[in-house]
Amino acid sequence: MIKITRNQYEFALARVEELLPMVDDNTPANDKNAVELSVMSDIVIEYEKEYYPIQKPAISELIELYLQEKGITQKQLAIEIGVSPSRINDYISGRSEPSLKKASLLCRILDIPPSVMLGI
């Protein structure tokens, strides 16, 4: 595997921006701009995988995010899953994690995909 430098990454990123308006779904795959866009995109992706990896969210972050999305309070969630509001606060602060049974209820109530909760 070839090591991509920051300069190469920045060049590829700028070139992707230039090429995007020239390529659309109707552009043939063997078009020179489409081929170059593919190569430049691969360079950007490889560099970002190495230097800007996306971390899987912690359970605490998931619960907090989905609570906000659903507009549910910690107190309402606590009632729904049968724990105290302070226990929900413990989950959100990362002081404790829910049991498998409570995690299952959190997934169902907050519509969190179980694979996301498990970090898969």
Rosetta blueprint (number, residue, H / E / L):
1 M L
2 I L
3 K L
4 I L
5 T L
6 R H
7 N H
8 Q H
9 Y H
10 E H
11 F H
12 A H
13 L H
14 A H
15 R H
16 V H
17 E H
18 E H
19 L H
20 L H
21 P H
22 M H
23 V L
24 D L
25 D L
26 N L
27 T L
28 P L
29 A L
30 N L
31 D L
32 K H
33 N H
34 A H
35 V H
36 E H
37 L H
38 S H
39 V H
40 M H
41 S H
42 D H
43 I H
44 V H
45 I H
46 E H
47 Y H
48 E H
49 K H
50 E H
51 Y H
52 Y L
53 P L
54 I L
55 Q L
56 K L
57 P L
58 A L
59 I H
60 S H
61 E H
62 L H
63 I H
64 E H
65 L H
66 Y H
67 L H
68 Q H
69 E H
70 K H
71 G L
72 I L
73 T L
74 Q H
75 K H
76 Q H
77 L H
78 A H
79 I H
80 E H
81 I H
82 G L
83 V L
84 S L
85 P H
86 S H
87 R H
88 I H
89 N H
90 D H
91 Y H
92 I H
93 S H
94 G L
95 R L
96 S L
97 E L
98 P L
99 S L
100 L H
101 K H
102 K H
103 A H
104 S H
105 L H
106 L H
107 C H
108 R H
109 I H
110 L H
111 D L
112 I L
113 P L
114 P H
115 S H
116 V H
117 M H
118 L L
119 G L
120 I L
